C-alpha cells in the first residue's frame, strides 16, 4: 500500500488539512510496521527497512 500526498503548506492553509497529511505519513508507517512486526517476532526472523524520498528535504516554492 502506497499513499502519496503532495501539498504546498502556506500560512493560509487550514491546520486540519496539514494534520491529515501528517497523520497519513506517520500513522500509516506505524500501523504497517506493527502489522508485519508481529509475524517476524513469532518467526524470530525478519527486518523492516524504512525507505523515504530525498525530495522530502527539498524546499517547496
N, C-alpha and C positions, 0 to 999 in steps of 0.2 A: 504494500500500500504506500503510495506516494502522495503527498499533498503539498503543492506549491502555491504560495500566495505572494503576489507582488503588489507592493503599495508604496506610495510616497507619503511619509508621515510629515505633515505640516502642522503648524501650530493651530490651524483652523480645523484639523481632523477631529472627529469625535473620539473621545477616550475609549468608548466601548468598542469601537472597531479595532483599535490597537490592542485592547485586551483580548479580543477574539483571535487575532493573529498570534499573539504571544502564547495563548492557551493552546492553539493548534501546534505550534512549534515545540512547546515544552511538554505538554501533557501527552501528545501522540508518541513522542520518544519514550517517555516514562512508561506508558501503557504497553507499548510494543516490547520494550526491554523486559518488563515484568512477565509478559505473556511467554516469551521464549526462555527466560531465565529458569523458570520452574522445571522445565524438561531437562535443561542442562544440569541442574543440580541433582536431579534423580539419576541421570546417566553418569554423573561425575565427569562430564566431558563437554566441551564446547567453549565458545567465546563470542563476545559481542564487539563488533567494530563499528564505531560511530563515524560515519563519513559526512562531511558537510562541504559546502561550496565555498571557494575562496571569494566569491562575489559578495559574501556576507560582510566582508571587510572593506568593500569599495564604497566610497561616498556616493550618495544619490543626489542628483541636482535638485 
